[in-house]
Amino acid sequence: MVSLGASAVLAEYYSQIMEWRGEVEQMYAITHSPVYEASMNALETLSPYANQVADFIRDYGRIVGIGWLSEYIRQIGGAGSNMRRVYDASESAYHAIQAFEVAPSSWHTELWLDWS
């Protein structure tokens, strides 16, 4: 009976989840592109040094008129890790959608076995 209830719930939400498929695939394609991965890796590498670079630009960048960039550079600190979290989440969602696509046929088999 538990599998019958779970199957009914999953079947009800299947169409809704499949509507999100395109968005999940698009997010996965973006976050797994070479440009995204290179940017994420660069930001993760720069993150530990962001405040030092910002201080240097604040102090010496005024000479050439770029001192105002220091506050933007400070924001690099968490950007790489946030991009990594989006990367990982998009991968999980992508694989979950793929697994969910094959699930309906097994739900039907499960339902048939529960009733026989």
N, C-alpha and C positions, 0 to 999 in steps of 0.2 A: 504493500500500500504506500509506503514511503516513496518508492521509486515512481509510482503512478502520480502522486502529488507533485513530486519534483519535475517529472516530465511535463505535466500540465502547465506548471509555472514557466518552465523553460520554453515550451512551445508558444506560450502567450507572448513572451518577450522576444522571441526569435526575430520576428519581422522588424521590431524596433531596433534591435541590435544590428540587423543587416542594413538598415537605413544609415547607420553610422559608419558602415564599412568604407565608403568612399572617403570620408573625412579622416578615418584612421589610416587608410592607405596613403593619403596625401601627407599627413603628418609624419608618417614613417619615411616616405620618400624624401621629405625635406630634411628631417633630422639625420638621415643616413646618407645624405649627399656628401661628396668630397669637400665641398665648400663649407658646409655646416661643421663637419668633423674637424676640418683644419682650424676653423675659427674657435671651436670649443677647446681643442687642444692648445691653441695659442693662449687663450684666456686662462686656462687652467695653469699653464706654465708661468704666465705673467702675474697671476693673482698674488702670490706671496710677496712680490716686489712692488705692487701697485702703490702702496703708500709712500715708499721710498722714492719711486719715480715721480709721484705727484708732488712730493716736497721739493725735489730737485727742480721740477718745471715751475713750481710756484716761485721758488727763490731766484732761479736763473732765467726762466723763460720770459720774465718781464722785460728783459733787455731786448728781446726780439719780438715782443708782443704776443707771446703765447701762454703767459702765466695763468690766464683764465681757464686753460684746459686742465689744470690740476684737479679741480673738483670732479670733472668727468672721469679722469684717470682713476681717482679713488673708488669710483663705482665699479671698476673692473673686478675688484676683490671677490664678489660673490657670483659674478656673471658666468664664469666657467662651470662652477658646480651646479648652478641652476640649469645651464644648458645640458649638462650631463644627466640631471634628473629627468628632463624632458626627453632626452635621447632614450634613456632606459625605460621610461613610461611608455613611449611610443612603440618601442620594441615589444613590451609586454602586451599592449593592446593589440598590436598587429598579429602576434601569435595567438592571442585569445580569440580574435575574430576568425582566424584560419581554423582553429580547433572547433569553434562554434558552428562553422559552416558544415562540417561533417557530422555534427551531433544529431540532427533531426532523424536521419535514417536509423541511428542506434536507439533513439527514443521510441520509434515505432516498433522496433524489435522488442524493446523492453516492455512496452505496453502490451504487446501480444503475448509475451511470456508471462506477464502478471495475470492475464485473464485466462490463460490456458491451464 
